[in-house]
Amino acid sequence: FPTILMCVGILISCILAFLSHFLLDALGIMTYHPYEAQWKNRFFLVYHVVIYIGTFTLILIFFKNYWWVMIFAMLPDIIDWYTLRPIWKKDPVIHPIIDAYRAKFFPALPDFKEKPWAVIPEFIFLGLLGLGIFLLLELNK
């Protein structure tokens, strides 16, 4: 019996992780993500090094217990950007749905992707996510 509940919990977690990608990508329009990579720009380079180090650190911390949820949260990117485009030379299929979701539910969100100061909303989002994760971990102790 606990095995069935555990499986249902994992399934629900995976579905919510997948759907969270829609929300985070919708909000991502307000954060610094230039349309073209600017690796010669010092700010762009330092910012991405910090983000990559932070991401790698979080993967090391949480992967053992939460790998399945992490995979499902990244599944839209894995499908569109790491499978369809480079391997099969196809257009993305999930991100156009995310764009339609953003247009329908968040039409007033401003596009700050090219503005370096838009790292501020990103760090606010990351801080709120971190706080949520911390609180969830504290509840599970």
Backbone hydrogen bonds in HBPLUS format (Angstrom, degrees):
<---DONOR---> <-ACCEPTOR-->    atom                        ^
c    i                          cat <-CA-CA->   ^        H-A-AA   ^      H-
h    n   atom  resd res      DA  || num        DHA   H-A  angle D-A-AA Bond
n    s   type  num  typ     dist DA aas  dist angle  dist       angle   num
A0004-ILE N   A0001-PHE O   3.15 MM   3  5.37 124.2  2.47 103.1 115.7     1
A0005-LEU N   A0001-PHE O   3.27 MM   4  6.65 165.2  2.29 155.3 158.4     2
A0006-MET N   A0002-PRO O   2.82 MM   4  5.98 155.2  1.88 148.0 155.5     3
A0007-CYS N   A0003-THR O   2.93 MM   4  6.14 157.0  1.99 145.6 151.4     4
A0008-VAL N   A0004-ILE O   2.92 MM   4  6.18 158.2  1.96 152.3 158.3     5
A0009-GLY N   A0005-LEU O   2.90 MM   4  6.08 157.8  1.95 147.5 153.8     6
A0010-ILE N   A0006-MET O   2.92 MM   4  6.19 155.6  1.98 148.9 155.3     7
A0011-LEU N   A0007-CYS O   2.88 MM   4  6.08 161.1  1.91 148.5 154.0     8
A0012-ILE N   A0008-VAL O   2.89 MM   4  6.11 167.0  1.91 153.7 156.9     9
A0013-SER N   A0009-GLY O   2.92 MM   4  6.04 158.6  1.97 144.5 151.1    10
A0014-CYS N   A0010-ILE O   2.87 MM   4  6.08 155.8  1.93 151.0 157.2    11
A0015-ILE N   A0011-LEU O   2.99 MM   4  6.24 161.1  2.02 152.7 157.4    12
A0016-LEU N   A0012-ILE O   2.93 MM   4  6.12 167.7  1.94 154.0 157.6    13
A0017-ALA N   A0013-SER O   2.85 MM   4  5.98 150.6  1.94 143.5 152.4    14
A0018-PHE N   A0014-CYS O   2.96 MM   4  6.15 160.6  2.00 147.6 152.2    15
A0019-LEU N   A0015-ILE O   2.95 MM   4  6.23 164.4  1.97 152.3 156.5    16
A0020-SER N   A0016-LEU O   2.80 MM   4  5.92 139.0  1.97 141.1 152.6    17
A0021-HIS N   A0018-PHE O   3.19 MM   3  5.60 142.3  2.34 104.6 114.2    18
A0022-PHE N   A0019-LEU O   2.97 MM   3  5.37 133.1  2.20 106.9 118.4    19
A0024-LEU N   A0020-SER O   2.91 MM   4  6.15 175.3  1.91 161.4 162.5    20
A0025-ASP N   A0021-HIS O   2.88 MM   4  5.87 160.1  1.92 144.8 150.8    21
A0026-ALA N   A0022-PHE O   2.94 MM   4  6.01 147.8  2.05 140.3 149.8    22
A0027-LEU N   A0023-LEU O   2.94 MM   4  6.23 158.1  1.99 153.0 158.2    23
A0028-GLY N   A0024-LEU O   2.87 MM   4  5.91 128.6  2.14 134.3 149.0    24
A0030-MET N   A0027-LEU O   3.01 MM   3  5.93 167.7  2.02 128.0 131.7    25
A0031-THR N   A0028-GLY O   3.01 MM   3  5.18 164.5  2.04 113.5 115.6    26
A0112-PHE N   A0029-ILE O   2.91 MM  83  6.22 152.8  1.98 149.4 158.3    27
A0033-HIS N   A0113-LYS O   3.01 MM  80  4.61 132.4  2.25 108.9 123.0    28
A0041-ASN N   A0038-GLN O   2.89 MM   3  5.46 158.3  1.94 120.5 127.8    29
A0045-LEU N   A0041-ASN O   2.97 MM   4  6.19 163.3  2.00 157.4 162.5    30
A0046-VAL N   A0042-ARG O   2.89 MM   4  6.09 174.8  1.90 159.1 159.9    31
A0047-TYR N   A0043-PHE O   2.88 MM   4  5.91 168.0  1.90 155.1 159.2    32
A0048-HIS N   A0044-PHE O   3.03 MM   4  6.15 162.2  2.06 147.0 151.7    33
A0049-VAL N   A0045-LEU O   2.94 MM   4  6.17 152.7  2.01 149.8 157.9    34
A0050-VAL N   A0046-VAL O   2.97 MM   4  6.22 164.0  2.00 155.4 159.1    35
A0051-ILE N   A0047-TYR O   2.97 MM   4  6.25 160.8  2.00 148.8 154.4    36
A0052-TYR N   A0048-HIS O   2.80 MM   4  5.91 162.3  1.83 147.9 153.0    37
A0053-ILE N   A0049-VAL O   2.92 MM   4  6.08 161.5  1.95 151.3 156.1    38
A0054-GLY N   A0050-VAL O   2.95 MM   4  6.11 164.3  1.97 150.4 155.1    39
A0055-THR N   A0051-ILE O   2.83 MM   4  6.00 158.9  1.88 150.2 156.4    40
A0056-PHE N   A0052-TYR O   2.92 MM   4  6.04 166.6  1.93 149.4 153.1    41
A0057-THR N   A0053-ILE O   2.92 MM   4  6.09 155.5  1.98 147.4 154.4    42
A0058-LEU N   A0054-GLY O   2.98 MM   4  6.22 162.2  2.01 149.6 153.9    43
A0059-ILE N   A0055-THR O   2.91 MM   4  6.18 154.1  1.98 150.2 157.9    44
A0060-LEU N   A0056-PHE O   2.98 MM   4  6.26 158.9  2.03 147.2 152.4    45
A0061-ILE N   A0057-THR O   2.99 MM   4  6.29 152.6  2.06 148.3 156.1    46
A0062-PHE N   A0058-LEU O   2.90 MM   4  5.98 169.4  1.91 155.5 157.7    47
A0063-PHE N   A0059-ILE O   2.84 MM   4  5.16 147.1  1.95 145.9 149.7    48
A0066-TYR N   A0062-PHE O   2.95 MM   4  5.76 151.5  2.03 160.6 169.6    49
A0067-TRP N   A0063-PHE O   2.99 MM   4  4.57 116.8  2.40 145.0 134.9    50
A0070-MET N   A0066-TYR O   3.01 MM   4  6.23 161.0  2.05 157.7 163.8    51
A0071-ILE N   A0067-TRP O   2.91 MM   4  6.12 155.8  1.97 150.0 156.0    52
A0072-PHE N   A0068-TRP O   3.15 MM   4  6.33 162.8  2.18 141.7 146.1    53
A0073-ALA N   A0069-VAL O   2.90 MM   4  6.10 151.6  1.98 148.2 156.2    54
A0074-MET N   A0070-MET O   3.11 MM   4  6.30 142.7  2.25 140.7 149.8    55
A0074-MET N   A0071-ILE O   3.15 MM   3  5.20 125.3  2.46  95.5 109.4    56
A0075-LEU N   A0071-ILE O   2.91 MM   4  5.93 112.2  2.38 139.1 157.1    57
A0075-LEU N   A0072-PHE O   3.28 MM   3  4.88 149.0  2.38  91.4 100.4    58
A0077-ASP N   A0074-MET O   2.96 MM   3  5.50 120.5  2.33 116.2 130.2    59
A0078-ILE N   A0074-MET O   2.91 MM   4  6.12 162.2  1.94 155.4 161.0    60
A0079-ILE N   A0075-LEU O   2.85 MM   4  5.96 167.0  1.87 158.4 160.6    61
A0080-ASP N   A0076-PRO O   2.99 MM   4  6.04 170.2  2.00 146.3 149.0    62
A0081-TRP N   A0077-ASP O   2.81 MM   4  5.26 141.2  1.96 133.8 146.1    63
A0084-LEU N   A0079-ILE O   2.87 MM   5  6.05 177.4  1.87 166.8 167.7    64
A0085-ARG N   A0080-ASP O   3.28 MM   5  6.34 159.4  2.33 148.8 153.9    65
A0087-ILE N   A0083-THR O   3.06 MM   4  5.37 144.7  2.19 135.1 145.9    66
A0088-TRP N   A0083-THR O   3.36 MM   5  6.78 154.7  2.43 151.1 157.4    67
A0090-LYS N   A0084-LEU O   2.87 MM   6  5.09 174.3  1.87 127.5 129.2    68
A0097-ILE N   A0094-ILE O   2.98 MM   3  5.27 125.4  2.28 104.7 119.1    69
A0098-ILE N   A0094-ILE O   3.02 MM   4  6.44 150.3  2.11 146.8 156.2    70
A0099-ASP N   A0095-HIS O   2.84 MM   4  6.09 154.5  1.90 148.1 154.7    71
A0100-ALA N   A0096-PRO O   3.00 MM   4  6.23 151.4  2.08 139.3 146.5    72
A0101-TYR N   A0097-ILE O   2.85 MM   4  6.12 153.3  1.92 147.1 155.2    73
A0102-ARG N   A0098-ILE O   2.85 MM   4  6.15 156.9  1.90 150.9 156.7    74
A0103-ALA N   A0099-ASP O   2.94 MM   4  6.18 161.6  1.98 146.8 151.9    75
A0104-LYS N   A0100-ALA O   2.94 MM   4  6.12 148.5  2.04 145.6 153.9    76
A0105-PHE N   A0101-TYR O   2.89 MM   4  5.97 174.4  1.89 158.0 159.8    77
A0106-PHE N   A0102-ARG O   2.77 MM   4  4.97 148.3  1.87 136.4 144.2    78
A0109-LEU N   A0106-PHE O   3.25 MM   3  5.75 170.7  2.26 118.1 120.7    79
A0115-LYS N   A0112-PHE O   2.93 MM   3  5.31 164.9  1.96 121.7 126.7    80
A0118-ALA N   A0115-LYS O   2.91 MM   3  5.50 160.5  1.94 120.1 126.7    81
A0119-VAL N   A0116-PRO O   3.23 MM   3  6.20 149.4  2.33 124.5 125.8    82
A0120-ILE N   A0117-TRP O   3.09 MM   3  6.07 170.4  2.10 125.2 127.6    83
A0123-PHE N   A0119-VAL O   2.85 MM   4  6.12 158.0  1.90 154.3 159.3    84
A0124-ILE N   A0120-ILE O   2.95 MM   4  6.22 146.3  2.07 149.6 159.9    85
A0125-PHE N   A0121-PRO O   2.86 MM   4  6.15 161.6  1.90 151.9 155.9    86
A0126-LEU N   A0122-GLU O   2.83 MM   4  6.11 163.3  1.86 151.2 156.3    87
A0127-GLY N   A0123-PHE O   2.84 MM   4  5.89 150.1  1.93 135.8 144.2    88
A0128-LEU N   A0124-ILE O   2.92 MM   4  6.20 157.1  1.97 150.4 156.2    89
A0129-LEU N   A0125-PHE O   2.87 MM   4  6.15 159.4  1.91 152.9 159.0    90
A0130-GLY N   A0126-LEU O   2.81 MM   4  5.98 158.6  1.86 146.4 152.9    91
A0131-LEU N   A0127-GLY O   2.86 MM   4  6.07 154.8  1.92 145.6 152.5    92
A0132-GLY N   A0128-LEU O   2.92 MM   4  6.14 158.4  1.96 146.2 152.1    93
A0133-ILE N   A0129-LEU O   2.87 MM   4  6.15 159.1  1.91 153.0 158.5    94
A0134-PHE N   A0130-GLY O   2.88 MM   4  6.07 163.3  1.91 150.0 154.8    95
A0135-LEU N   A0131-LEU O   2.89 MM   4  6.12 163.9  1.92 152.6 156.6    96
A0136-LEU N   A0132-GLY O   2.95 MM   4  6.14 158.5  2.00 148.0 154.0    97
A0137-LEU N   A0133-ILE O   2.90 MM   4  6.14 160.5  1.94 153.0 158.4    98
A0138-GLU N   A0134-PHE O   2.91 MM   4  6.16 152.3  1.99 147.9 156.1    99
A0139-LEU N   A0135-LEU O   2.93 MM   4  6.17 150.5  2.02 146.1 153.8   100
A0140-ASN N   A0136-LEU O   3.12 MM   4  6.33 139.0  2.29 141.6 152.0   101
A0141-LYS N   A0138-GLU O   3.32 MM   3  5.41 164.9  2.35 103.5 107.7   102
